[in-house]
Amino acid sequence: MALWGRSPLLVAVPLWMCFGRTEALAEPEICYVLDGILFLYGIILTALYCKIKIYNAREAEAGKAKGGKQNAEEGIYTGLTPHAKDTYETIGLKK
């Protein structure tokens, strides 16, 4: 009770702030604003994704136009050689 004796305003202000927040979150206008922000975010991300895809496609076409066919040394399989042995060896069965 010592708190009430000093100043009821100290208890009322935090309660008032909590009720104000609860009421503010219930307003539908905030939802509309957040929906608008998410919508713009989605459009911006989609545009950036399409820009990257188009840029990569143009780069790939430019690379094909410059070099035509790649040399065997520049290929993906450079450094890979066929195995001298078969991976699976047969076990001799003695009867």
TORLUMTI-415972 format. One record per residue (C-alpha): x, y, z; residue in three letters. Coordinates in steps of 0.25 Angstrom, whole numbers, plus 5000, padded with zeros to 4 digits. Example, Ala and Ser with C-alpha at 12.3 -4.5 7.8 and 13.67 -1.06 7.14 Angstrom:
2
504949825031ALA;505549965029SER;
END
This chain:
95
500050005000MET;501250095001ALA;501250114986LEU;499750154986TRP;500050254997GLY;501250324990ARG;500650344976SER;499450264969PRO;500050334956LEU;501250234956LEU;500350114955VAL;499350184945ALA;500350224935VAL;500950084932PRO;499550024931LEU;499050134922TRP;500250114913MET;499949964912CYS;498449984909PHE;498850084898GLY;499749984891ARG;498649874892THR;497649964885GLU;498650014875ALA;498949874870LEU;497449844868ALA;497249954858GLU;497149894844PRO;497850014837GLU;499149954843ILE;498949824836CYS;498649904823TYR;499949974824VAL;500749844827LEU;500049774815ASP;500449894806GLY;501949884811ILE;501949734809LEU;501349744795PHE;502449844791LEU;503449754797TYR;502949644789GLY;502949724776ILE;504349774778ILE;504949634781LEU;504249584769THR;504849694760ALA;506249674765LEU;506049514763TYR;505649544749CYS;506749634746LYS;507749534751ILE;507249424743LYS;507249514730ILE;508649564733TYR;509149414735ASN;508449374722ALA;509049484714ARG;510449454720GLU;510249314716ALA;509849344702GLU;511049444701ALA;512049334705GLY;511449234695LYS;511549344684ALA;513049374687LYS;513649234688GLY;512649154680GLY;513149014684LYS;514048994696GLN;515348924695ASN;515548794703ALA;516448864712GLU;515448964716GLU;514248864718GLY;513648824731ILE;514248684731TYR;515748734730THR;516548654739GLY;515648534739LEU;516148414733THR;515548274731PRO;515948164741HIS;516948064737ALA;516247964746LYS;514847924747ASP;514247974759THR;513647844763TYR;514547724761GLU;513947584760THR;514347484771ILE;514747354766GLY;513847244771LEU;514547104773LYS;513646984773LYS;
END
